[in-house]
Amino acid sequence: MGSKTQKKASGSHPLRKTTQSAKDAEALLRRRQSRLAEQQEVEAAAANIEAAGRKRQASRALSTALDDIPEVPAPAVSETLASEQPSADGVPPPPPSSAPPAAAAAAREGSASAANASTPAQMPQGPVTNEQLMAILPKLVDSINGVMAETATLRAQAAASRVRETAAEARAKALQARVGQLESSVARASARSEDLDRTQRANKMVFFGVSSSAADNLVETTRAHLRGVGCAAASKITAAVRLGPARAATDGARARPSPVKVTFSSEEDVYDVFKACRALREQRKVYVDRDLTAQQRATRVGLQQEYKGLRENGYHPFWRGEKLFYAPVRGARPMEVTPGCNLPAAPQAQARA
């Protein structure tokens, strides 16, 4: 028994290790994806810097081109516009002065001096010379080259990260496939173990209601119950053991005895006992059932609500292994009940319908 437990324990290690490896691979994949997103953000920022540098270069070139365009004297333009627009009170503006150019120039100088006296002085901004542009251009080219080199480095890092991410994804998929194979193997092994357990329990039954006494011989007591109803399987009992300790009476009430597991020579003997189960229940107050596996008992627990519902509706449900059946009418073919199914109405209600 110990060796079987050790084998089961040792057999479960690869599954746990593989599952942990799959979880580690998924965590690594998430970290890779986060790092790739950060690198993509850096690439976008580098591209924005490069675009801004190009815009600055184009702006300077446009400024240089605009400086080469000859300027139109501002006074001439203002005088022309003023001559074409009426005054605020509807009176047309006076015609241009016929004063000699010298007088007009003196008047313009006087108005300019008055304007300069009323506004603060500003530094003139002259056009950028070719010497200044040639001095700035090498620095700008170096800056652009540095940005492009940094962008190329970031792109190379992003490509390498994508390669590593692809490898991590492939490894994670391989681990997931391996986990699926191991789960399938465990399921097949569990099914084989369940089949073997049911085969070993096929010639065993559980008796309920057998009296509990330290002086009783369980084999002889069980045989006496079977002989009392004329069952031929009484002589085929090979072993009997009580499941759990004997229960003592409490507060003057008779204690309910613990069940007894009985082993017969063959599975045919079990069928003979089932044929006499009604007589055992009515005459000896003894109930019998198959020796169920843990999986079968869990299935029965899931059908307890349906079992109680059938009893409340007036039916007599019964078990065959872990399956639940009931007869719609006496003598009819039994019907199987599944978890969550719609239960039939009471027989009296069906007859009235």
C-alpha positions in Angstrom: 0.0 0.0 0.0 2.9 2.3 0.8 4.5 1.6 -2.5 1.3 2.5 -4.4 1.1 5.8 -2.5 4.7 6.6 -3.3 4.1 5.8 -6.9 1.1 8.1 -7.0 3.0 10.9 -5.2 6.0 10.5 -7.5 3.8 10.4 -10.6 2.2 13.7 -9.7 5.5 15.6 -9.6 6.0 16.0 -13.4 2.5 17.5 -13.7 3.0 20.1 -10.9 6.5 21.0 -12.3 5.1 21.3 -15.9 2.2 23.4 -14.7 4.5 25.7 -12.7 6.8 26.0 -15.9 3.7 27.0 -17.9 2.8 29.6 -15.3 6.5 30.9 -15.4 6.4 31.0 -19.2 3.2 33.0 -19.1 4.6 35.5 -16.6 7.8 35.8 -18.7 5.6 36.4 -21.8 3.6 39.2 -20.0 6.9 40.9 -19.0 8.2 40.7 -22.6 5.0 42.2 -23.8 5.3 45.0 -21.3 8.9 45.7 -22.3 7.9 45.7 -26.0 5.2 48.2 -25.3 7.7 50.5 -23.5 10.2 50.1 -26.4 7.4 51.0 -28.9 6.7 54.1 -26.9 10.4 55.1 -27.0 10.4 54.5 -30.8 7.3 56.8 -31.1 9.0 59.5 -29.0 12.2 59.2 -31.2 10.1 59.5 -34.3 8.4 62.6 -32.9 11.8 64.1 -32.2 13.1 63.4 -35.7 9.9 64.9 -37.2 10.3 68.0 -35.0 13.9 68.4 -36.2 12.9 68.2 -39.8 10.2 70.8 -39.1 12.7 73.2 -37.6 15.0 72.7 -40.5 12.2 73.5 -43.0 11.2 76.5 -40.9 14.7 77.9 -41.0 14.9 77.4 -44.8 11.6 79.1 -45.2 12.7 82.0 -43.1 15.9 82.3 -45.2 13.8 82.4 -48.4 11.5 85.0 -47.0 14.4 87.3 -46.1 15.5 87.4 -49.7 12.1 88.9 -50.8 12.3 92.8 -51.1 10.3 94.7 -48.6 7.6 97.2 -49.6 7.8 100.6 -47.7 5.2 100.7 -45.0 4.3 104.4 -45.3 3.3 104.0 -49.0 1.0 101.1 -48.3 -0.6 102.9 -45.3 -1.2 106.0 -47.3 -2.8 104.0 -50.1 -5.1 102.2 -47.8 -6.0 105.4 -46.0 -6.9 107.1 -49.3 -9.3 104.3 -50.2 -11.3 104.2 -46.9 -13.7 106.9 -45.6 -13.4 108.5 -42.2 -15.5 107.5 -39.3 -17.9 110.5 -39.6 -18.7 109.8 -43.3 -16.5 112.7 -44.5 -14.2 111.7 -47.3 -10.5 111.9 -46.4 -8.6 114.9 -47.7 -6.8 114.4 -51.0 -3.1 113.7 -50.8 -1.0 116.6 -50.0 0.5 118.4 -53.0 3.3 119.6 -50.9 6.8 119.0 -52.3 8.5 115.7 -51.4 10.7 117.5 -48.9 7.8 118.8 -46.9 6.1 115.3 -47.0 9.3 113.7 -45.8 9.6 116.2 -43.0 6.0 115.5 -42.0 6.6 111.8 -42.0 9.7 112.2 -39.9 7.8 114.3 -37.4 5.0 111.8 -37.1 7.6 109.0 -36.7 9.4 110.8 -34.0 6.1 111.3 -32.2 5.2 107.7 -32.5 8.7 106.7 -31.2 8.2 109.0 -28.3 4.9 107.3 -27.4 6.0 103.6 -27.8 9.1 101.9 -26.3 12.0 101.2 -28.5 12.4 97.6 -29.9 15.6 95.9 -31.1 15.5 95.4 -34.9 15.6 91.7 -36.1 17.5 91.4 -39.2 17.6 88.4 -41.6 19.8 85.4 -40.9 23.0 85.7 -42.8 24.6 82.8 -44.7 27.5 82.7 -42.3 25.2 82.2 -39.3 23.3 79.5 -41.2 26.5 77.7 -42.1 27.6 77.9 -38.4 24.3 76.3 -37.2 23.9 73.7 -40.0 26.7 71.3 -38.8 25.2 71.2 -35.2 21.7 70.6 -36.6 23.1 67.8 -38.9 24.9 66.2 -35.9 21.7 66.4 -33.8 19.7 64.7 -36.6 22.3 62.0 -37.1 22.3 61.3 -33.3 18.5 61.0 -33.2 18.6 58.7 -36.3 21.3 56.5 -34.7 19.3 56.3 -31.4 16.2 55.4 -33.4 18.0 52.7 -35.3 19.3 51.3 -32.0 15.8 51.3 -30.5 14.4 49.6 -33.6 17.1 46.9 -33.3 16.3 46.3 -29.7 12.6 46.1 -30.5 13.3 43.5 -33.2 15.4 41.5 -30.8 12.6 41.7 -28.2 10.1 40.5 -30.8 12.3 37.6 -31.6 12.5 36.7 -27.9 8.8 37.2 -27.4 8.1 34.8 -30.3 10.4 32.2 -28.8 8.7 32.6 -25.4 5.3 32.2 -27.0 6.4 29.1 -28.8 7.7 27.7 -25.5 4.5 28.6 -23.7 2.4 26.8 -26.4 4.6 23.7 -26.1 4.2 23.7 -22.3 0.5 24.1 -22.6 0.3 21.2 -25.1 2.4 19.1 -22.7 0.1 20.0 -19.8 -2.9 19.0 -21.9 -1.2 15.6 -22.6 -0.4 15.0 -19.0 -4.0 15.9 -18.0 -5.3 13.5 -20.5 -3.0 10.8 -19.2 -4.1 11.5 -15.6 -7.8 11.3 -16.7 -7.2 7.9 -18.4 -5.3 6.6 -15.4 -8.1 7.7 -13.1 -10.7 6.0 -15.3 -8.7 2.8 -15.3 -8.3 3.0 -11.5 -12.1 3.6 -11.2 -12.8 0.5 -13.3 -10.4 -1.6 -11.3 -12.0 -0.4 -8.0 -15.5 -1.3 -9.3 -14.3 -4.7 -10.4 -12.8 -5.4 -6.9 -16.1 -4.3 -5.2 -18.4 -6.3 -7.6 -18.7 -9.2 -5.1 -19.2 -7.0 -2.0 -22.3 -5.6 -0.5 -23.1 -3.3 2.4 -25.8 -4.4 5.0 -27.6 -1.8 7.0 -29.5 -2.7 10.2 -27.3 -5.6 11.4 -27.3 -5.6 15.2 -24.2 -4.3 16.9 -22.7 -6.4 19.6 -19.1 -7.2 20.6 -19.9 -10.9 21.1 -21.6 -11.3 17.7 -19.9 -13.1 14.8 -20.7 -10.8 11.9 -20.4 -13.6 9.3 -22.8 -15.9 11.2 -25.2 -13.0 12.0 -25.4 -12.0 8.3 -25.9 -15.6 7.3 -28.7 -15.9 9.7 -30.5 -12.9 8.2 -30.1 -14.4 4.7 -31.3 -17.9 5.8 -34.3 -16.3 7.4 -35.6 -15.2 4.0 -34.4 -18.3 2.1 -31.5 -16.7 0.2 -29.1 -19.3 -1.2 -26.2 -16.9 -1.0 -26.0 -17.3 2.8 -23.4 -20.0 2.4 -21.3 -18.0 0.0 -20.3 -15.3 2.5 -16.5 -15.3 2.9 -15.9 -12.2 5.1 -17.8 -9.5 7.0 -16.4 -6.4 8.6 -18.2 -3.5 10.3 -17.6 0.0 8.8 -16.8 2.2 11.7 -17.1 1.7 15.5 -20.1 0.1 17.1 -22.6 2.8 18.2 -23.9 2.7 21.8 -27.5 3.7 22.8 -28.0 7.2 24.1 -30.8 8.6 26.3 -32.5 5.2 26.5 -33.0 5.1 22.7 -31.6 2.2 20.6 -28.5 3.2 18.7 -28.5 2.8 14.9 -25.9 0.1 14.2 -23.0 0.8 11.8 -23.2 -0.8 8.4 -21.4 -4.1 7.6 -19.5 -4.8 4.4 -20.0 -8.4 3.4 -17.9 -10.3 0.8 -19.3 -13.1 -1.3 -17.7 -15.7 -3.5 -18.8 -14.2 -6.8 -20.9 -11.4 -8.3 -23.8 -13.8 -8.9 -24.2 -14.2 -5.2 -24.8 -10.4 -5.0 -27.6 -10.7 -7.5 -29.2 -13.4 -5.4 -29.1 -11.1 -2.4 -30.8 -8.3 -4.4 -33.6 -10.7 -5.3 -34.2 -11.2 -1.6 -33.8 -7.5 -0.6 -37.5 -6.8 -0.3 -38.0 -9.8 2.1 -34.9 -8.6 4.1 -36.4 -5.2 4.4 -39.9 -6.3 5.4 -39.1 -9.3 7.6 -35.6 -8.6 9.0 -35.5 -4.8 8.9 -32.2 -5.1 7.0 -31.3 -3.0 4.0 -28.7 -3.9 1.4 -26.8 -1.9 -1.2 -23.7 -2.3 -3.4 -20.3 -1.5 -2.2 -19.8 1.8 -4.0 -16.6 3.7 -4.9 -16.0 7.3 -3.9 -17.0 8.5 -7.3 -20.2 6.6 -7.3 -21.1 7.9 -3.8 -20.4 11.5 -5.0 -22.8 10.9 -8.0 -25.5 9.8 -5.6 -25.1 12.8 -3.4 -25.7 15.0 -6.5 -29.0 13.2 -7.1 -30.4 13.4 -3.5 -32.6 16.4 -4.4 -34.2 14.4 -7.3 -34.6 11.4 -5.0 -36.4 13.4 -2.3 -38.6 15.0 -5.0 -39.7 11.7 -6.3 -40.6 10.4 -2.8 -42.6 13.6 -2.2 -44.5 13.1 -5.4 -45.6 9.6 -4.4 -43.1 7.5 -6.4 -40.7 4.8 -5.2 -37.3 5.7 -6.6 -34.4 3.1 -6.3 -30.7 3.0 -7.1 -28.8 0.8 -9.5 -25.2 1.5 -8.6 -24.9 5.3 -8.8 -27.9 5.7 -11.1 -31.4 6.7 -10.0 -34.5 5.1 -11.4 -38.3 5.2 -10.9 -41.3 3.5 -12.4 -44.0 5.8 -13.8 -46.6 3.1 -13.0 -46.4 -0.2 -11.3 -44.9 -2.8 -13.7 -43.7 -0.2 -16.2 -40.2 0.0 -17.5 -38.0 2.0 -15.0 -36.8 5.5 -16.2 -33.5 7.0 -15.3 -33.3 10.4 -13.5 -30.5 12.8 -14.3 -29.4 15.8 -12.2 -31.5 18.9 -12.8 -34.2 17.2 -14.8 -37.9 18.0 -14.6 -39.5 15.6 -12.1 -42.9 14.0 -13.0 -46.0 15.0 -11.2 -47.8 12.8 -8.7 -49.5 9.7 -10.2 -52.9 11.0 -8.9 -52.5 14.3 -10.7 -51.5 12.5 -13.9 -54.6 10.3 -13.6 -56.9 13.3 -13.2 -55.2 15.0 -16.2 
